[in-house]
């Protein structure tokens, strides 16, 4: 009988092992060989200029816009991606958020109406995987945000599975979380974001947080088109984001995949100490998201970008803008502000730009589509990856504040962006010769016929009417 019992135990272990292997294979949309193959061409800083990205072993400018932040939760996501790609876009944002009506949460809800934080809701994660699969098919880069502070305060917190009264796993007294946080999440009242060892070391809470993140990574590690942001516009203690960045990197190393991580801080001023937590730590964060700079306008917006580029000149990394604010229906600037922010970033040397969702941005509206198409057309003619922005506008004469901005390849090509018509002169005295001048009317994505111009001194440039224009001056 003892031998029979031992035999039975062995059979059980074999059966369980087969089941685990079967689950692992079914959860993995691509086999390991495919993952390893994709990892060689994954999104990473461009090897010849790490201010930009490369994907599929080619340099790439990331351009985007979308109707929603948590794109994986919306119906019609494939149509949204099709529209983006047909416009020349290749970049979306995806917060792992569930605060909108109709969204699903990441944990399973029982018949009693309460969540069980030991059980994941695979509907949530299947939606996420579907987004990554569709985006990968179309070479679209997905920048995810693991945590969104707006899910953990005010109205969204009332339906959040981590809220003590909403789950069967802990009480408010046991876990140290209150059932209501009516203040703006920027007040940091919820200690949910202080669970890590360097803060409150709340292991009971952290185990469920890690369970959620582990499942996200099990899926995302199978796709080479993913960038990782720890939070949405946070002002939490830096130990929180640092913990999750290290967590992702350690898991990635064990899985044999390459990842790129960052944090998105709340401060609008890139010189603020919050941003130094990313700017000063290339060992922890592989790129810098400067989206909050797009709250700023005009010359200030440009100068903040140029300051950040200069600050990391010894440790070059991509500067991303996954949110370009501005909409006539919103409160963070106008549509005109959004378009100017979009183009200043491109001319100014940023690695990515994406119009924020309505009403805080113009999303993937017709206007957004036209500007994305114009940007892709421009990037196909002017090599941004070897160009440099004229950070102080020293090569532009007769220029008023915010009138025009320049990116150039010395002696070869000069791209001057006019925010709304105007007239400036370009200093070609150090690189005299014959040049070709072509105009891009951004607002309708139309190029003029090239004309030959003499570049022996100051070249006068003026669009023939108002609106957004680029003058492309190229040596013949």
Buried (B, 14 or more C-beta within 10 A) or exposed (E): EEEEEEEEEEEEEEEEEEEEEEEEEEBBBBEEEEBEEBBEBBBBBBEEBBBBBBBEEEBBBBBBBBBBBBBBBBEEBBEBBEBBBEBBBBBBBBBBBBBEEEBBBBBBBEEEEBBBBEBBBEEBBEBBBBBBBBBBEBEBBBBBBBBBBBBBBBEBBBBBBBBBEBBEBBEEEEBBBBEEBEEEBBEBBBBBBBBBEEBBEBEEBBEBBBBBBEBBBBBBBBBBBBBBBBBBBBBBBBBBBBBBBEBBBEBBEEBEBBBBBBBBBBBBBBEBEBBBBBBBBBEBBBBBBBBBBBBBBBBBBBBBBBBBBEBBEEEBBBBBBBBBBBBEEBEBBBBBBBBBBBBBBBBBBBBBBBBBBBEBBBBBBEBBBBBBBBBBBBBEBBBBBEBBBBBEBEBBEBBEEBBBBBBBBEEBBBBBBBBBBBBBBBBBEEBEEEBBBBBBBBBEBEBBEBEEBEBEEBBEBBBEEEBBBBBBBBBE
